[in-house]
Amino acid sequence: MKNNKGVTIVNMLIVIIVIIIISGVTITGGLQILNNSKNSKKEENLSAVKTAVNNISMQLNLAGTLTPANTKLYGVPASSVYKDEANLEGWYLIEQADIEEMGIEYIDENYLVNYNENKVILLSDYLTNGID
C-alpha cells in the first residue's frame, strides 16, 4: 500500500498557476467594466450639459439677445481665459463649479459652450483637436 504524506511541489505549482490565471481574467474584466462605466457616465454628463445649453439657446431664440438679465449664463468667456486663441470668440468655459450649479453631478471634465450656436465640446477635445 502506498503511503501519501502530503501535497507535492508540482501540485502546488499547478494550483498557483490556476489561481494566477483566474485572477488575471477577473482583474482584466473588472477594469474593462470600470472603463465602460466611466465612458458611459461621461457621455451622460455631456448629454446633460448639452440639454442645459439647449434650454439657454432656446431662451436666446425667444428673447433675441442673450444677456445675464434674461438668462443665466454659466461659465466665463473662454477668450478671456485663453487669450491667444482667436477662434474662441462666443465660447464659454464651463468648469466643475458651474456644472454643479447646473445640477449635474460627478463631473471631472471642463466644457466649452457656445450658447449662440448651441454647441458643447469637452475642453480636453478642444485642446487636442480644436473646434470642429
C-alpha positions in Angstrom: 0.0 0.0 0.0 1.3 3.4 -1.0 1.6 5.9 1.8 0.7 9.5 0.8 2.3 12.1 3.0 1.0 15.4 1.5 1.0 17.7 -1.4 3.9 17.7 -3.9 5.5 20.8 -5.3 4.1 20.0 -8.7 0.6 20.0 -7.3 1.2 23.4 -5.5 2.6 24.9 -8.7 -0.5 23.8 -10.7 -2.8 25.3 -8.1 -0.8 28.6 -8.0 -0.8 28.9 -11.8 -4.6 28.3 -12.0 -5.2 31.0 -9.3 -3.0 33.4 -11.2 -4.9 32.8 -14.5 -8.3 33.2 -12.8 -7.1 36.4 -11.1 -5.8 37.9 -14.3 -9.1 37.2 -16.1 -11.1 38.7 -13.3 -8.9 41.8 -13.0 -9.0 42.4 -16.7 -12.7 42.1 -16.9 -13.2 44.3 -13.9 -11.1 47.1 -15.4 -13.0 46.9 -18.7 -16.3 47.2 -16.8 -14.9 50.3 -14.9 -13.7 51.9 -18.1 -17.1 51.3 -19.8 -18.9 52.7 -16.8 -16.7 55.9 -16.8 -17.2 56.4 -20.6 -21.0 55.9 -20.2 -21.1 58.4 -17.3 -19.0 60.9 -19.3 -21.5 60.6 -22.3 -24.4 61.0 -19.9 -22.8 64.2 -18.4 -22.1 65.6 -21.8 -25.7 65.0 -22.7 -26.9 66.7 -19.6 -24.7 69.8 -20.3 -26.0 69.8 -23.9 -29.6 69.8 -22.6 -28.9 72.8 -20.3 -27.2 74.7 -23.1 -30.1 73.8 -25.4 -32.5 75.4 -22.9 -30.5 78.6 -22.8 -30.2 78.7 -26.6 -34.0 78.4 -26.8 -34.3 81.3 -24.5 -31.9 83.2 -26.8 -34.2 82.5 -29.8 -37.2 83.7 -27.9 -35.6 86.8 -26.3 -33.5 87.8 -29.3 -30.5 88.8 -27.2 -28.6 86.7 -24.7 -27.7 88.7 -21.6 -27.3 87.9 -17.9 -30.6 89.8 -17.4 -32.8 87.5 -19.4 -31.0 84.2 -18.8 -28.3 82.5 -16.6 -25.0 82.3 -18.4 -22.8 79.6 -16.9 -19.1 79.9 -17.1 -16.7 82.6 -18.2 -15.9 83.7 -21.7 -13.2 81.3 -23.0 -11.5 84.1 -24.9 -10.7 85.8 -21.5 -9.1 82.6 -20.2 -7.3 81.5 -23.5 -6.3 84.9 -24.8 -4.1 83.6 -27.6 -7.0 81.6 -29.1 -8.8 83.7 -31.7 -11.4 81.0 -32.5 -12.9 81.1 -29.0 -15.0 84.2 -29.5 -18.5 83.5 -28.3 -17.4 80.4 -26.4 -17.7 80.0 -22.6 -15.5 77.8 -20.3 -17.7 75.7 -18.1 -15.9 74.4 -15.0 -16.9 72.0 -12.3 -18.5 74.6 -10.1 -20.7 75.8 -13.0 -21.7 72.2 -13.8 -22.7 71.6 -10.2 -24.7 74.8 -10.2 -26.5 73.4 -13.3 -27.5 70.4 -11.1 -25.2 67.9 -12.8 -23.0 65.7 -10.5 -19.9 63.6 -10.9 -18.1 65.6 -13.5 -14.4 65.8 -13.6 -14.2 67.4 -17.1 -14.5 71.0 -18.2 -16.5 72.0 -21.3 -16.5 74.8 -23.9 -20.0 76.0 -24.7 -21.3 78.3 -27.4 -24.8 79.4 -26.4 -25.5 81.2 -29.7 -24.6 78.2 -31.8 -26.0 75.6 -29.3 -22.7 73.7 -29.2 -20.9 71.9 -26.4 -17.4 70.2 -26.6 -15.1 68.8 -24.0 -12.2 71.1 -23.2 -9.8 68.2 -23.5 -11.1 67.5 -27.0 -10.7 71.2 -27.9 -7.1 71.2 -26.6 -6.4 68.1 -28.6 -8.3 68.6 -31.9 -9.6 72.2 -31.9 -13.1 73.2 -32.7 -14.7 71.1 -35.5 
